[in-house]
């Protein structure tokens, strides 16, 4: 596992780096299971009316979606056949095969290799890759792919290198420390997978040139102050201007520290400590003074 830097043979190579994919079982072969693939359609950021609702998206390489099992409801021991690359997410995926021959994909945690065995159920061994309810996971263990509601399937901590920690259990609620620093309560019936997700070096890869962003389906991101006044609140002005107001979205939402969460959301009471942001830290310092 690491990042490979090439010789500086061109301006694009000079600043770019790539993942060496050392965790993948067959690095030079594309071996997805056809029964676990679905076509992935693209919208280009447009809705069903053809109106752009998400800016700076479009193009990109064609992909097939891998059907990942986020629920882990099938009990029994499964054998890990391969660790594969998934173009639709930052972490790798593991191909499992059960005793009856059924195959499925799961998110690949750090340290899981081909030939290992994983299991899901109410009470299984607390080993990397095993899945069980938070009620049966020892306090202090690292987990990922956490359900927010029982039976919903994993929603939290699914990115490369992501890891949460089970801090405590009190009655029907389990307290988790998420990667953002947020402390949140989740029902103990919710399932989670043990271990930290792999592909830690994903954050260290530098794209280096515009073409690699286009391959990912990301079009050039235009600054608001470079637009016309009818397109953005920061646009317009004689010559180059600095906007004259705080950075915001095209619809006036503040970009730095503006609250976007609904204050009436029911799950607000289950957040014991908000995620650590710059605005949150500054407000905390002001309260101390």
C-alpha positions in Angstrom: 0.0 0.0 0.0 1.5 3.3 -1.1 1.7 6.1 -3.6 3.7 5.9 -6.7 5.4 9.0 -8.2 6.6 8.9 -11.8 9.5 10.6 -13.4 8.8 14.2 -14.5 8.5 13.5 -18.2 5.8 16.1 -18.8 4.0 19.0 -16.9 1.1 16.6 -16.0 3.5 13.9 -14.6 5.4 16.5 -12.6 2.7 17.1 -10.1 0.7 13.9 -10.2 0.8 10.6 -8.3 -1.1 7.3 -8.4 -2.1 4.6 -6.0 0.0 1.4 -6.3 -3.1 -0.8 -5.4 -0.9 -3.1 -3.4 -4.0 -4.3 -1.5 -5.8 -5.6 -4.6 -5.4 -9.3 -5.2 -5.1 -9.1 -9.1 -3.8 -5.7 -9.9 -3.5 -6.1 -13.6 -6.9 -7.9 -14.3 -10.4 -6.5 -14.2 -12.4 -9.4 -12.7 -15.8 -8.1 -11.5 -18.6 -10.7 -11.0 -21.1 -10.1 -13.8 -24.1 -11.1 -11.6 -23.1 -8.4 -9.1 -22.9 -5.6 -11.8 -25.5 -3.0 -12.8 -25.3 -0.3 -15.5 -24.6 3.1 -14.0 -26.4 5.9 -15.8 -25.2 9.5 -15.7 -27.2 12.7 -15.3 -24.5 15.3 -16.0 -25.9 17.2 -13.0 -29.3 17.7 -14.7 -32.8 16.8 -13.3 -35.7 15.2 -15.3 -36.5 18.7 -16.7 -32.9 19.0 -18.1 -32.2 21.9 -15.7 -28.7 21.9 -14.1 -29.2 21.3 -10.4 -25.6 20.3 -9.6 -22.9 22.4 -11.2 -19.6 21.4 -12.7 -20.5 17.8 -13.4 -20.5 15.8 -16.7 -18.4 13.5 -18.8 -16.1 11.0 -17.2 -15.3 7.3 -17.9 -18.1 4.8 -18.2 -18.6 2.7 -15.1 -20.6 -0.4 -14.0 -22.0 -0.3 -10.5 -20.9 -3.0 -8.1 -23.8 -4.2 -5.9 -22.2 -3.9 -2.4 -24.0 -5.7 0.5 -24.3 -2.9 3.1 -26.9 -4.9 5.2 -24.9 -8.1 5.8 -28.1 -10.1 6.7 -26.9 -13.4 5.4 -25.5 -15.5 8.3 -22.8 -18.1 8.1 -19.1 -18.1 7.4 -17.9 -16.6 4.1 -14.6 -17.0 2.3 -12.8 -13.9 0.9 -12.0 -14.7 -2.7 -10.5 -11.4 -3.8 -9.9 -7.7 -2.9 -11.0 -5.7 -5.9 -11.0 -2.1 -7.1 -14.3 -0.2 -7.2 -14.5 2.8 -9.5 -17.6 4.1 -7.7 -16.0 4.6 -4.2 -12.6 5.5 -2.6 -12.2 2.3 -0.6 -11.7 -1.2 -2.1 -14.3 -4.0 -2.0 -14.0 -7.7 -1.0 -15.6 -10.5 -2.9 -17.2 -13.1 -0.6 -18.4 -16.6 -1.3 -20.7 -18.5 1.1 -20.9 -22.3 1.6 -23.9 -22.5 -0.7 -22.0 -20.8 -3.6 -23.6 -17.4 -3.3 -21.3 -14.4 -3.8 -21.5 -10.8 -2.6 -19.4 -7.7 -2.2 -18.6 -5.9 1.0 -16.4 -2.9 1.8 -12.8 -4.2 2.4 -11.4 -3.3 5.8 -7.7 -2.8 6.5 -5.8 -6.1 6.8 -8.5 -8.3 5.1 -6.8 -10.5 2.5 -7.9 -13.2 0.1 -8.3 -16.5 1.9 -9.6 -15.0 5.1 -13.0 -15.9 6.6 -15.6 -13.4 7.7 -19.0 -13.8 9.4 -22.1 -11.8 10.1 -24.7 -12.5 12.8 -26.0 -11.6 16.3 -23.0 -13.0 18.2 -19.8 -13.6 16.2 -16.1 -13.3 17.0 -15.0 -9.6 17.3 -12.6 -9.9 14.3 -11.9 -7.6 11.4 -14.5 -7.9 8.7 -17.2 -9.5 11.0 -20.5 -7.8 11.3 -22.9 -7.7 14.3 -25.1 -5.4 16.3 -23.6 -2.7 18.4 -25.1 -4.3 21.5 -22.6 -7.2 21.2 -19.5 -5.3 20.1 -16.9 -4.7 22.9 -16.7 -1.1 23.9 -13.6 0.7 22.5 -13.6 -1.3 19.2 -13.1 0.4 15.8 -16.0 0.0 13.5 -17.3 1.1 10.0 -20.3 0.8 7.8 -22.7 1.7 10.6 -26.5 1.6 10.3 -28.4 4.6 11.5 -31.7 2.7 11.8 -31.9 -1.1 12.4 -32.2 -3.0 9.1 -31.5 0.0 7.0 -28.0 -1.0 5.9 -24.7 0.8 6.6 -24.8 4.6 6.1 -22.0 6.0 8.3 -18.2 5.7 7.8 -17.9 4.2 4.3 -14.9 6.1 2.8 -11.3 5.0 2.4 -9.5 5.0 5.8 -12.7 5.7 7.6 -13.1 4.5 11.2 -15.4 5.2 14.1 -15.0 4.1 17.7 -17.7 2.6 20.0 -17.3 4.8 23.1 -20.1 3.6 25.4 -23.5 1.9 25.7 -26.3 3.2 27.9 -29.7 1.5 27.8 -30.9 1.2 24.2 -28.3 3.7 22.8 -24.7 3.3 21.8 -22.3 6.3 21.6 -20.0 6.5 18.6 -17.1 8.9 17.9 -17.2 9.5 14.1 -14.2 10.5 12.0 -15.3 14.1 12.0 -15.1 14.2 15.8 -18.8 14.2 16.2 -20.3 12.1 19.1 -23.6 10.6 18.1 -26.0 8.1 19.7 -27.3 5.1 17.6 -29.6 2.3 18.6 -27.8 -0.8 19.9 -29.8 -2.9 17.4 -27.9 -1.2 14.5 -25.2 -3.3 12.9 -21.6 -2.3 12.2 -18.6 -4.0 10.7 -15.4 -4.3 12.8 -12.1 -2.7 11.7 -10.9 0.3 9.8 -11.5 0.6 6.0 -8.5 0.1 3.8 -6.8 2.1 1.0 -5.5 4.7 3.5 -3.3 6.4 0.8 -6.3 7.5 -1.2 -6.0 10.9 0.5 -2.4 11.2 -0.5 -2.9 10.9 -4.3 -2.5 14.1 -6.3 -4.4 14.3 -9.6 -1.8 16.7 -11.0 -3.6 17.7 -14.2 -7.1 18.7 -15.4 -7.5 15.6 -17.5 -7.7 13.3 -14.5 -10.5 15.4 -13.0 -12.4 15.1 -16.3 -12.0 11.3 -16.2 -13.8 11.4 -12.8 -16.7 13.4 -14.3 -15.7 16.7 -12.8 -15.9 19.7 -15.0 -14.0 23.0 -14.4 -15.2 24.8 -11.2 -15.8 28.5 -11.9 -15.4 31.0 -9.2 -18.4 33.1 -8.3 -16.5 36.4 -8.6 -15.6 35.5 -12.2 -19.3 35.2 -13.2 -21.8 37.8 -14.3 -24.0 39.4 -11.6 -27.2 37.6 -12.8 -25.4 34.2 -12.3 -23.9 34.7 -8.8 -24.1 37.2 -5.9 -20.4 37.8 -6.1 -20.3 38.4 -9.8 -20.0 41.6 -11.8 -18.1 44.8 -11.0 -15.8 47.1 -12.9 -12.6 45.1 -13.4 -11.6 42.6 -10.8 -13.6 42.9 -7.6 -13.4 41.1 -4.3 -17.2 40.5 -4.1 -18.0 42.9 -1.3 -19.6 40.2 0.9 -18.9 37.0 2.6 -18.3 33.9 0.3 -21.6 32.3 -0.5 -23.3 29.9 -2.9 -25.1 31.1 -6.1 -28.3 31.1 -3.9 -26.9 33.1 -1.1 -26.0 30.3 1.4 -22.9 31.2 3.4 -19.9 29.1 2.4 -17.9 29.5 5.6 -19.7 28.6 8.8 -23.2 28.9 7.6 -25.6 26.5 9.3 -27.4 24.3 6.8 -28.8 21.6 9.1 -32.5 21.8 10.0 -32.8 22.9 13.7 -36.0 20.9 14.0 -34.5 17.6 12.8 -35.5 14.8 15.2 -32.0 13.3 15.4 -30.4 16.5 16.7 -30.9 15.3 20.3 -28.8 12.3 19.5 -25.8 14.4 18.6 -23.9 14.8 21.9 -21.0 16.8 20.4 -21.1 18.5 17.0 -18.4 17.8 14.5 -15.3 20.0 14.9 -15.2 22.8 12.3 -13.5 26.2 12.2 -16.7 28.1 13.0 -17.5 25.7 15.9 -14.0 26.1 17.4 -14.1 29.9 17.1 -17.5 30.0 18.8 -16.2 27.7 21.6 -13.2 30.1 22.2 -15.6 33.1 22.4 -17.7 31.3 25.0 -14.6 30.6 27.1 -13.6 34.3 27.0 
